Amino acid sequence: MMAIENLLLPFQLGFIVDAMIIAIILSVPSALLSCYLVLKGWSLMGDAVSHAVLPGVVVAYIVNIPLIIGAFVAGMICALATGYLNNNSRVKQDTVMGVVFSGMFGLGIVLYTKIQSDVHLDHILFGNIMGVSQNDILTTGLIAFIVTAIILLKWRDLLLHSFDPAQARAAGLPVQAIHYGLLCILSLTIVAALKAVGIILAIAFLIAPGAIAFLLTKRFGVMLFLSVLVAALSSFFGVYLSVFLDSAPAPTIVLVMSAIFIAAFVRTAIKAGRDTVGPAPL
């Protein structure tokens, strides 16, 4: 009886339940978006935008506007600047991303050190999932609903754009609009992740679920479903295990995702090995 009570202890703590709720809500749009980022090779773009929101957060605090507005604006500036430099210079895209996101992240650190505030940098960098309020849950839920609805309504167009932009243009799709729309929902998702997992760990939510699903299936519809399932289960068990491990929930969620990725990779490697062996010749 005591063992069962101990296992159920996390569900008796309101702040743990709230942490589970916001993490699971966040996992849906993040997982769906991660499938497109993995297929399009935009892992570094997610990393760049997640780091670039820091100066926006600090400036938003200085001018006394909601932090999520500053984060979104900074994320869009980073995404647009990266796209412009990539299209108008000889520098490769990954190099452009590295320069832009490191520059904006550095700007954010400098701005933060120059102001006196009650905003804890650790909470911006690593999230404060244990301290979320009902307003935080509602805000994250609203953003998650908007992003999820856009992805589900336009998933075929986004898929064609991710695989073959030239074919998408030939089919009459507004390629530029889709491109910047994808950047826009990427920034929105990172803003939603800011309170829960912070800047540093947002990239894990945006890449790991899609990468895991990519290893497990070749069908995109199934990939979307598996990605959401992996992200939701990782969020639930990450927060749950953090209570017993006495660790921070966000890094624990990422560790659970990493463990699932390793298991999926090993499974895929073993299956590939069996397929290549084949039957012995007569």
Rosetta silent file (secondary structure, phi, psi, omega in degrees, C-alpha in Angstrom):
SEQUENCE: MMAIENLLLPFQLGFIVDAMIIAIILSVPSALLSCYLVLKGWSLMGDAVSHAVLPGVVVAYIVNIPLIIGAFVAGMICALATGYLNNNSRVKQDTVMGVVFSGMFGLGIVLYTKIQSDVHLDHILFGNIMGVSQNDILTTGLIAFIVTAIILLKWRDLLLHSFDPAQARAAGLPVQAIHYGLLCILSLTIVAALKAVGIILAIAFLIAPGAIAFLLTKRFGVMLFLSVLVAALSSFFGVYLSVFLDSAPAPTIVLVMSAIFIAAFVRTAIKAGRDTVGPAPL
SCORE:     score description
SCORE:     0.000 S_00000001
   1 L     0.000  -43.256  179.959    0.000    0.000    0.000 S_00000001
   2 H   -62.773  -38.240 -179.692    2.808    2.393    0.895 S_00000001
   3 H   -63.899  -40.892  179.421    4.536    1.689   -2.421 S_00000001
   4 H   -65.154  -40.892  178.835    1.361    2.580   -4.359 S_00000001
   5 H   -62.502  -38.364  178.277    0.962    5.777   -2.347 S_00000001
   6 H   -66.170  -39.556  179.472    4.535    6.754   -3.186 S_00000001
   7 H   -66.882  -30.025 -179.103    3.955    6.105   -6.893 S_00000001
   8 L   -90.348   -2.492 -176.844    0.833    8.281   -6.813 S_00000001
   9 H   -55.327  -44.985 -178.450    2.509   11.076   -4.849 S_00000001
  10 H   -57.218  -30.814 -177.194    3.270   13.305   -7.902 S_00000001
  11 H   -78.208   -7.839  177.568   -0.432   13.418   -8.793 S_00000001
  12 H   -94.312   -3.908 -179.544   -1.242   14.832   -5.359 S_00000001
  13 L  -104.962  116.523 -174.602    0.991   17.873   -5.905 S_00000001
  14 H   -58.735  -40.946 -177.848   -0.748   20.643   -7.798 S_00000001
  15 H   -69.994  -27.399  175.828    2.399   22.196   -9.244 S_00000001
  16 H   -71.441  -42.867  178.249    3.531   18.803  -10.575 S_00000001
  17 H   -61.834  -42.962  177.256    0.172   18.244  -12.268 S_00000001
  18 H   -61.862  -39.266  178.487    0.350   21.747  -13.808 S_00000001
  19 H   -63.313  -41.317  177.517    3.873   20.978  -15.041 S_00000001
  20 H   -63.268  -42.119 -177.141    2.627   17.774  -16.691 S_00000001
  21 H   -63.262  -49.959 -176.730   -0.271   19.609  -18.315 S_00000001
  22 H   -68.005  -33.156  178.612    1.799   22.420  -19.837 S_00000001
  23 H   -67.856  -41.762  179.750    4.502   19.982  -20.996 S_00000001
  24 H   -68.741  -40.333  176.420    1.959   17.729  -22.729 S_00000001
  25 H   -59.023  -46.033 -179.706    0.204   20.733  -24.304 S_00000001
  26 H   -64.679  -31.571 -174.680    3.549   21.973  -25.615 S_00000001
  27 H   -65.134  -28.190 -175.399    4.482   18.540  -26.931 S_00000001
  28 H   -67.960  -59.673  179.536    1.723   18.495  -29.582 S_00000001
  29 H   -64.920  -35.280  179.588    2.715   21.492  -31.774 S_00000001
  30 H   -62.017  -43.643 -178.463    6.415   20.906  -31.095 S_00000001
  31 H   -67.335  -42.630  178.706    6.195   17.286  -32.234 S_00000001
  32 H   -62.470  -46.435 -179.428    4.206   18.096  -35.367 S_00000001
  33 H   -65.837  -33.973 -177.736    6.586   20.894  -36.311 S_00000001
  34 H   -62.318  -31.238  178.901    9.636   18.747  -35.583 S_00000001
  35 H   -61.909  -41.872  179.398    8.663   16.348  -38.382 S_00000001
  36 H   -72.124  -37.573  179.017    8.925   19.156  -40.940 S_00000001
  37 H   -64.819  -39.341  179.412   12.129   20.532  -39.438 S_00000001
  38 H   -67.214  -45.009 -179.375   13.766   17.096  -39.616 S_00000001
  39 H   -66.247  -36.541 -176.440   12.658   16.504  -43.216 S_00000001
  40 H   -84.780  -11.200 -177.581   13.674   19.999  -44.318 S_00000001
  41 L    74.017   35.077 -176.792   17.019   19.895  -42.484 S_00000001
  42 L  -103.519   27.470  179.884   16.136   22.913  -40.355 S_00000001
  43 H   -58.351  -43.285 -179.800   17.480   21.662  -37.032 S_00000001
  44 H   -68.202  -29.206  177.151   19.907   24.577  -36.849 S_00000001
  45 H   -64.846  -42.253  176.163   17.116   27.029  -37.674 S_00000001
  46 H   -61.633  -41.004  177.556   15.204   25.878  -34.601 S_00000001
  47 H   -63.640  -43.974 -178.065   18.367   26.251  -32.533 S_00000001
  48 H   -62.225  -48.826 -177.008   19.028   29.720  -33.958 S_00000001
  49 H   -66.576  -38.316 -178.583   15.536   31.058  -33.311 S_00000001
  50 H   -64.268  -36.990  177.297   15.367   29.565  -29.802 S_00000001
  51 H   -75.984  -32.152 -173.314   18.581   31.350  -28.799 S_00000001
  52 H   -73.178  -13.352 -177.691   17.678   34.578  -30.585 S_00000001
  53 H   -74.679  -14.693 -175.350   14.575   35.239  -28.475 S_00000001
  54 H   -58.225  -50.486  179.238   16.668   36.244  -25.442 S_00000001
  55 H   -61.491  -32.178  177.086   17.247   39.910  -26.428 S_00000001
  56 H   -64.304  -39.059  177.787   13.554   40.193  -27.241 S_00000001
  57 H   -63.722  -45.056 -177.921   12.656   38.971  -23.755 S_00000001
  58 H   -66.208  -44.084  179.353   15.005   41.475  -22.115 S_00000001
  59 H   -64.214  -39.640  178.050   13.810   44.402  -24.263 S_00000001
  60 H   -61.118  -37.610  177.479   10.183   43.460  -23.567 S_00000001
  61 H   -66.367  -40.883 -177.776   10.930   43.619  -19.834 S_00000001
  62 H   -63.394  -43.383 -177.470   12.591   47.040  -20.220 S_00000001
  63 L   -90.058    2.286  173.737    9.641   48.568  -22.102 S_00000001
  64 L    63.111   51.301  171.966    7.140   46.759  -19.866 S_00000001
  65 L  -122.552  163.993  179.804    5.285   44.676  -22.434 S_00000001
  66 L   -53.307  135.814 -176.476    4.498   40.930  -22.272 S_00000001
  67 H   -61.464  -31.967 -177.145    7.688   38.904  -22.584 S_00000001
  68 H   -67.459  -27.779  177.753    6.181   36.603  -25.191 S_00000001
  69 H   -68.063  -46.383  177.467    5.712   39.554  -27.573 S_00000001
  70 H   -61.559  -40.263  179.899    9.389   40.471  -27.345 S_00000001
  71 H   -64.208  -42.524 -179.081   10.380   36.833  -27.772 S_00000001
  72 H   -65.812  -44.688 -179.770    8.217   36.423  -30.874 S_00000001
  73 H   -61.799  -44.863  179.488    9.483   39.621  -32.509 S_00000001
  74 H   -63.712  -39.881  178.428   13.119   38.687  -31.837 S_00000001
  75 H   -63.008  -41.337  178.817   12.560   35.188  -33.194 S_00000001
  76 H   -68.211  -38.276  177.099   11.044   36.539  -36.397 S_00000001
  77 H   -60.518  -43.481  178.957   13.886   39.059  -36.812 S_00000001
  78 H   -62.271  -47.186 -178.194   16.374   36.209  -36.508 S_00000001
  79 H   -63.085  -44.560 -179.358   14.488   34.025  -38.978 S_00000001
  80 H   -67.419  -40.417  178.869   14.078   36.833  -41.539 S_00000001
  81 H   -64.201  -40.657  178.557   17.695   37.967  -41.184 S_00000001
  82 H   -62.845  -44.967  179.367   18.912   34.413  -41.678 S_00000001
  83 H   -63.310  -41.414 -179.019   16.774   33.988  -44.795 S_00000001
  84 H   -65.896  -47.418 -179.050   17.902   37.322  -46.260 S_00000001
  85 H   -64.834  -36.356 -179.843   21.612   36.713  -45.641 S_00000001
  86 H   -66.224  -36.628 -177.649   21.366   33.191  -47.003 S_00000001
  87 H   -83.393  -15.514 -173.708   19.738   34.417  -50.236 S_00000001
  88 L  -125.201   24.607  175.910   22.049   37.406  -50.734 S_00000001
  89 L  -148.785  166.577  178.662   25.510   36.129  -49.807 S_00000001
  90 L   -86.482   -5.427 -178.381   27.883   33.323  -50.687 S_00000001
  91 L   -72.256  139.308 -178.893   28.001   32.138  -47.087 S_00000001
  92 L   -69.459  158.251 -173.162   26.351   28.768  -46.478 S_00000001
  93 H   -61.330  -42.669 -178.100   23.112   28.586  -44.524 S_00000001
  94 H   -64.964  -34.082  176.935   24.508   26.824  -41.459 S_00000001
  95 H   -67.584  -43.520  177.725   27.241   29.461  -41.164 S_00000001
  96 H   -59.143  -45.359  179.710   24.705   32.279  -41.453 S_00000001
  97 H   -59.859  -44.974 -179.103   22.571   30.675  -38.742 S_00000001
  98 H   -61.052  -42.706 -179.768   25.546   30.311  -36.433 S_00000001
  99 H   -66.301  -46.679 -175.882   26.545   33.960  -36.839 S_00000001
 100 H   -66.557  -49.294 -174.454   23.019   35.335  -36.417 S_00000001
 101 H   -70.845  -35.989  178.632   21.910   33.257  -33.433 S_00000001
 102 H   -68.782  -36.482  177.992   25.207   33.614  -31.541 S_00000001
 103 H   -64.915  -45.294 -179.963   25.181   37.376  -32.178 S_00000001
 104 H   -70.068  -35.590  177.629   21.618   37.813  -30.918 S_00000001
 105 H   -65.684  -42.230  176.449   22.211   35.506  -27.957 S_00000001
 106 H   -62.027  -41.012  176.914   25.287   37.528  -27.039 S_00000001
 107 H   -60.298  -41.202  179.169   23.257   40.737  -27.359 S_00000001
 108 H   -62.912  -41.918  178.908   20.665   39.286  -25.011 S_00000001
 109 H   -64.220  -43.440  179.284   23.281   38.396  -22.391 S_00000001
 110 H   -62.061  -45.821  178.983   24.813   41.901  -22.586 S_00000001
 111 H   -61.319  -40.971 -178.259   21.415   43.574  -22.243 S_00000001
 112 H   -64.188  -40.092 -177.517   20.498   41.361  -19.303 S_00000001
 113 H   -71.901  -14.802 -177.467   23.671   42.181  -17.386 S_00000001
 114 L   -94.015   -5.024 -179.389   23.016   45.922  -17.822 S_00000001
 115 L  -119.378  153.973  174.441   19.592   45.975  -16.175 S_00000001
 116 L  -102.699  120.398 -177.864   18.392   45.287  -12.663 S_00000001
 117 L  -149.236  168.401  175.140   15.339   43.089  -12.684 S_00000001
 118 L   -97.651   11.215  175.944   13.518   40.327  -10.874 S_00000001
 119 L   -84.314  115.743 -177.544   13.552   38.205  -14.025 S_00000001
 120 L   -80.543  125.568 -179.004   15.819   35.251  -13.309 S_00000001
 121 H   -60.345  -35.926  179.138   18.065   34.393  -16.229 S_00000001
 122 H   -58.707  -37.365 -179.722   17.948   30.719  -15.259 S_00000001
 123 H   -69.416  -32.450  177.601   14.185   30.731  -15.785 S_00000001
 124 H   -72.564  -41.746 -176.280   14.603   32.224  -19.251 S_00000001
 125 H   -75.964  -41.841 -172.019   17.353   29.799  -20.230 S_00000001
 126 H  -116.121    1.749  179.183   16.017   26.616  -18.620 S_00000001
 127 L    81.890  169.986  177.687   12.339   27.381  -18.032 S_00000001
 128 L  -141.846   60.316 -171.688   10.352   27.395  -14.807 S_00000001
 129 H   -65.219  -25.041  179.104    7.933   24.575  -15.368 S_00000001
 130 H   -77.699  -12.598 -177.121    7.366   24.079  -11.637 S_00000001
 131 H  -114.204   21.419 -178.352    6.194   27.668  -11.297 S_00000001
 132 L   -72.020  146.178  177.784    3.680   27.908  -14.139 S_00000001
 133 L  -103.959  175.048  176.877    0.379   29.628  -13.455 S_00000001
 134 H   -63.575  -34.183  176.606   -3.050   29.044  -14.945 S_00000001
 135 H   -64.357  -39.073  177.408   -2.428   32.029  -17.240 S_00000001
 136 H   -62.133  -42.753  179.975    0.781   30.387  -18.466 S_00000001
 137 H   -64.602  -41.918  179.780   -1.129   27.190  -19.230 S_00000001
 138 H   -66.198  -42.343  179.093   -3.861   29.113  -21.052 S_00000001
 139 H   -63.134  -46.745  178.080   -1.335   31.134  -23.083 S_00000001
 140 H   -62.476  -40.482  178.695    0.624   28.027  -24.039 S_00000001
 141 H   -63.087  -40.207  179.001   -2.619   26.219  -24.856 S_00000001
 142 H   -65.228  -46.528  178.368   -3.780   29.040  -27.137 S_00000001
 143 H   -62.694  -42.563 -179.734   -0.472   29.154  -29.019 S_00000001
 144 H   -62.224  -39.868  179.284   -0.412   25.362  -29.244 S_00000001
 145 H   -64.518  -44.218 -178.786   -3.950   25.327  -30.657 S_00000001
 146 H   -62.971  -48.853 -178.468   -3.126   27.951  -33.308 S_00000001
 147 H   -63.847  -44.848 -179.553    0.088   26.216  -34.413 S_00000001
 148 H   -62.123  -42.767  179.814   -1.508   22.758  -34.422 S_00000001
 149 H   -62.504  -43.287  179.428   -4.501   23.982  -36.430 S_00000001
 150 H   -62.218  -45.225 -178.473   -2.260   25.609  -39.054 S_00000001
 151 H   -64.075  -44.527 -178.122   -0.124   22.480  -39.408 S_00000001
 152 H   -67.965  -33.154  179.888   -3.111   20.133  -39.684 S_00000001
 153 H   -74.553  -33.447 -173.974   -4.866   22.372  -42.219 S_00000001
 154 L  -116.796   25.119 -171.570   -1.784   22.852  -44.406 S_00000001
 155 H   -65.335  -32.760  179.509    0.156   19.654  -43.740 S_00000001
 156 H   -70.438  -42.451  177.899    0.226   18.560  -47.383 S_00000001
 157 H   -64.203  -42.302  178.685    1.491   21.933  -48.621 S_00000001
 158 H   -64.266  -36.280 -179.572    4.114   22.025  -45.873 S_00000001
 159 H   -66.980  -46.339  179.298    5.171   18.481  -46.749 S_00000001
 160 H   -63.528  -39.847  178.451    5.644   19.243  -50.456 S_00000001
 161 H   -64.742  -36.279 -179.711    7.540   22.422  -49.581 S_00000001
 162 H   -70.388  -38.908 -177.632    9.808   20.479  -47.216 S_00000001
 163 H   -79.664  -46.506 -172.392   10.582   17.751  -49.758 S_00000001
 164 L  -150.910   88.588  179.455   10.787   19.727  -53.017 S_00000001
 165 H   -58.108  -34.395  179.858   10.289   23.541  -53.041 S_00000001
 166 H   -64.366  -43.265  178.044   10.739   23.574  -56.836 S_00000001
 167 H   -66.677  -36.972  177.594    7.889   21.093  -57.310 S_00000001
 168 H   -62.435  -40.275  178.527    5.777   23.071  -54.822 S_00000001
 169 H   -67.254  -40.318  178.838    6.352   26.221  -56.915 S_00000001
 170 H   -65.900  -29.930  179.231    5.483   24.353  -60.108 S_00000001
 171 L   -79.593   -1.749  176.707    2.275   23.131  -58.485 S_00000001
 172 L    90.894   10.804  179.649    1.253   26.736  -57.907 S_00000001
 173 L   -78.505  144.242  177.148    1.841   26.862  -54.180 S_00000001
 174 L   -74.989   86.440 -171.852    2.914   30.209  -52.647 S_00000001
 175 H   -60.296  -44.128 -179.050    6.393   28.994  -51.725 S_00000001
 176 H   -62.991  -42.760  179.495    7.557   32.252  -50.152 S_00000001
 177 H   -63.664  -40.951  178.553    4.419   32.517  -48.032 S_00000001
 178 H   -65.371  -41.248 -179.442    4.796   28.908  -46.875 S_00000001
 179 H   -58.946  -52.000 -177.892    8.474   29.489  -46.110 S_00000001
 180 H   -76.189  -26.099  172.987    7.872   32.493  -43.889 S_00000001
 181 H   -64.930  -38.996  177.225    4.704   30.969  -42.470 S_00000001
 182 H   -65.015  -39.791  176.367    6.778   28.005  -41.313 S_00000001
 183 H   -64.922  -36.341 -179.243    9.261   30.386  -39.710 S_00000001
 184 H   -65.603  -47.211 -179.740    6.371   32.210  -38.037 S_00000001
 185 H   -72.068  -25.517  172.500    4.887   29.093  -36.428 S_00000001
 186 H   -63.334  -45.942  178.571    8.404   28.024  -35.452 S_00000001
 187 H   -64.155  -40.952  178.122    8.814   31.286  -33.544 S_00000001
 188 H   -61.311  -42.898 -179.247    5.369   30.891  -31.986 S_00000001
 189 H   -64.743  -39.657  178.170    6.192   27.374  -30.800 S_00000001
 190 H   -65.391  -38.249  175.793    9.464   28.538  -29.247 S_00000001
 191 H   -61.173  -41.721  178.157    7.577   31.321  -27.460 S_00000001
 192 H   -64.112  -32.783 -178.368    5.199   28.694  -26.085 S_00000001
 193 H   -79.863  -14.043 -172.773    8.176   26.628  -24.925 S_00000001
 194 H   -57.316  -47.841 -176.921    9.858   29.561  -23.217 S_00000001
 195 H   -71.846  -36.323 -173.624    8.032   29.237  -19.882 S_00000001
 196 H   -79.673  -53.224 -173.129    8.064   25.457  -19.771 S_00000001
 197 L  -118.943   -8.270  177.586   11.516   24.385  -20.922 S_00000001
 198 H    80.573  176.222 -176.164   13.383   27.621  -21.607 S_00000001
 199 H   -66.558  -46.042 -171.705   15.572   28.702  -24.477 S_00000001
 200 H   -64.012  -41.619 -172.759   18.300   26.086  -24.148 S_00000001
 201 H   -95.131   -3.241  179.847   16.077   22.998  -24.115 S_00000001
 202 H   -60.519  -34.509 -178.332   13.437   24.187  -26.604 S_00000001
 203 H   -61.901  -31.994  178.735   15.486   22.738  -29.444 S_00000001
 204 H   -64.445  -41.322  178.182   15.093   19.237  -27.974 S_00000001
 205 H   -65.462  -29.220 -174.834   11.301   19.531  -28.186 S_00000001
 206 H   -89.136  -11.774 -176.016   11.581   20.756  -31.759 S_00000001
 207 H  -121.627  -47.732 -171.348   13.919   18.059  -33.077 S_00000001
 208 H   -57.672  -48.149 -178.128   13.929   14.867  -30.988 S_00000001
 209 H   -59.010  -44.429  179.196   10.291   13.708  -31.507 S_00000001
 210 H   -66.095  -37.506  179.082   10.509   14.052  -35.292 S_00000001
 211 H   -65.491  -40.309  178.749   13.932   12.380  -35.396 S_00000001
 212 H   -65.016  -47.110 -179.443   12.635    9.424  -33.374 S_00000001
 213 H   -63.753  -35.316  178.746    9.539    9.040  -35.536 S_00000001
 214 H   -61.896  -34.586  178.361   11.682    9.287  -38.678 S_00000001
 215 H   -72.927  -24.637 -171.004   13.661    6.260  -37.496 S_00000001
 216 H   -95.775  -19.451 -176.149   10.536    4.226  -36.808 S_00000001
 217 L  -150.072  158.314  175.847    8.457    4.722  -39.967 S_00000001
 218 L  -109.154   -1.256  179.419    8.621    5.727  -43.626 S_00000001
 219 L   -99.099  127.011 -172.350    5.013    6.952  -43.796 S_00000001
 220 H   -67.672  -37.870  177.851    4.609   10.644  -43.034 S_00000001
 221 H   -60.263  -43.781  177.175    1.135   10.343  -41.528 S_00000001
 222 H   -66.492  -35.896  179.131    2.390    7.703  -39.117 S_00000001
 223 H   -61.248  -43.309  177.552    5.459    9.846  -38.460 S_00000001
 224 H   -60.319  -45.643 -178.886    3.275   12.734  -37.288 S_00000001
 225 H   -64.180  -47.425 -178.856    1.328   10.453  -34.949 S_00000001
 226 H   -63.923  -36.800  179.929    4.424    8.749  -33.509 S_00000001
 227 H   -61.892  -46.668  178.351    6.149   12.094  -33.016 S_00000001
 228 H   -63.897  -42.189 -179.452    3.261   13.455  -30.935 S_00000001
 229 H   -62.116  -45.627  179.374    3.023   10.200  -28.980 S_00000001
 230 H   -62.406  -45.252 -178.685    6.745   10.205  -28.166 S_00000001
 231 H   -64.229  -42.908 -179.033    6.712   13.868  -27.136 S_00000001
 232 H   -66.147  -45.154  179.611    3.624   13.479  -24.928 S_00000001
 233 H   -65.931  -40.153  178.337    4.900   10.331  -23.204 S_00000001
 234 H   -63.461  -40.342  178.959    8.349   11.861  -22.707 S_00000001
 235 H   -63.847  -45.875 -179.051    6.785   14.971  -21.197 S_00000001
 236 H   -62.788  -54.068 -175.952    4.609   12.957  -18.826 S_00000001
 237 H   -72.213  -28.096  176.688    7.295   10.543  -17.654 S_00000001
 238 H   -63.911  -46.872  177.689    9.981   13.238  -17.580 S_00000001
 239 H   -66.506  -41.538 -178.897    8.013   15.334  -15.107 S_00000001
 240 H   -61.926  -48.336 -177.918    6.935   12.219  -13.190 S_00000001
 241 H   -68.636  -29.078 -178.671   10.456   10.810  -12.842 S_00000001
 242 H   -61.808  -27.407  178.380   11.905   14.182  -11.862 S_00000001
 243 H   -65.224  -43.272 -176.533    9.983   13.976   -8.585 S_00000001
 244 H   -82.873  -26.980  178.403   11.718   10.751   -7.575 S_00000001
 245 H   -86.203   -9.250 -176.387   15.101   11.684   -9.051 S_00000001
 246 L    55.014   47.978 -178.862   14.967   15.114   -7.366 S_00000001
 247 L  -124.043  170.140  176.598   15.966   16.700  -10.686 S_00000001
 248 L   -71.957  138.073 -175.967   14.673   19.533  -12.853 S_00000001
 249 H   -63.688  -44.399 -175.264   11.739   18.378  -15.019 S_00000001
 250 H   -59.737  -50.197  176.874   12.805   19.932  -18.350 S_00000001
 251 H   -62.837  -31.840  178.496   16.238   18.248  -18.527 S_00000001
 252 H   -67.015  -39.259  175.265   14.639   14.987  -17.370 S_00000001
 253 H   -59.036  -44.360 -179.648   12.147   15.194  -20.245 S_00000001
 254 H   -64.359  -38.582  177.579   15.040   15.659  -22.655 S_00000001
 255 H   -63.855  -39.634  177.177   16.862   12.673  -21.151 S_00000001
 256 H   -62.851  -44.126  176.823   13.766   10.511  -21.641 S_00000001
 257 H   -60.406  -40.716 -179.795   13.586   11.638  -25.281 S_00000001
 258 H   -64.325  -40.686  178.364   17.289   10.874  -25.700 S_00000001
 259 H   -63.246  -41.712  178.464   16.814    7.377  -24.269 S_00000001
 260 H   -65.421  -39.365  178.566   13.917    6.739  -26.673 S_00000001
 261 H   -61.772  -45.117  179.290   16.023    8.015  -29.577 S_00000001
 262 H   -61.379  -42.958  179.053   18.870    5.633  -28.691 S_00000001
 263 H   -62.766  -42.338  179.062   16.410    2.732  -28.421 S_00000001
 264 H   -65.360  -39.851  179.135   14.873    3.627  -31.796 S_00000001
 265 H   -64.532  -44.377  178.972   18.319    3.927  -33.381 S_00000001
 266 H   -62.877  -43.232  178.697   19.420    0.539  -32.021 S_00000001
 267 H   -60.044  -44.328 -179.477   16.177   -1.056  -33.207 S_00000001
 268 H   -64.987  -40.799  179.986   16.638    0.409  -36.687 S_00000001
 269 H   -64.914  -41.709  179.409   20.287   -0.698  -36.838 S_00000001
 270 H   -65.417  -43.203  179.349   19.411   -4.251  -35.797 S_00000001
 271 H   -63.685  -41.028  178.808   16.570   -4.425  -38.325 S_00000001
 272 H   -64.562  -37.821  177.842   18.839   -3.099  -41.086 S_00000001
 273 H   -63.601  -40.966  178.250   21.454   -5.697  -40.186 S_00000001
 274 H   -65.720  -38.665 -178.477   18.922   -8.507  -40.447 S_00000001
 275 H   -68.204  -33.341 -178.212   17.673   -7.246  -43.815 S_00000001
 276 H   -78.605  -22.116 -179.301   21.173   -7.103  -45.285 S_00000001
 277 H   -67.909  -53.406  176.564   22.086  -10.654  -44.173 S_00000001
 278 L    67.465  176.805  179.330   19.338  -12.306  -46.225 S_00000001
 279 L   -74.491  150.027  178.683   19.023  -16.041  -46.919 S_00000001
 280 L   -72.011  142.671  179.691   22.128  -18.104  -47.604 S_00000001
 281 L   -66.354  148.164  179.197   22.687  -19.055  -51.297 S_00000001
 282 L   -75.738    0.000    0.000   21.845  -22.607  -52.317 S_00000001
